[in-house]
């Protein structure tokens, strides 16, 4: 059909064509270090798919810093000095599901 364009499903989406609950709407979640379950890109996609943002650095607007093995020292220091909650991967998974920090 002329002029009709079908949108392809976004790669890496969970659930076949289903929109995930927007549990992280308005939240900014930074990931640092190596996670066990998620790749760095996978963690970012999980955040974005739930309505959050996944910047590369910690700021005063950061909701949480997710830390895995060998996190960046400057991100950790900035989070601690800014009062940003530092959470592990299990708490990150809970945040994705509920939108609540543990």
Buried (B, 14 or more C-beta within 10 A) or exposed (E): EEEEEEEEEEEEEEEEEEEBBEBBEEBBBBBBBBBEEBEBEEBBBBBBBBBBBBBEEBEEEBBBBBBBEEBBEEBBEBBEEEEBBBBBBEBBBBBBEEBEEE
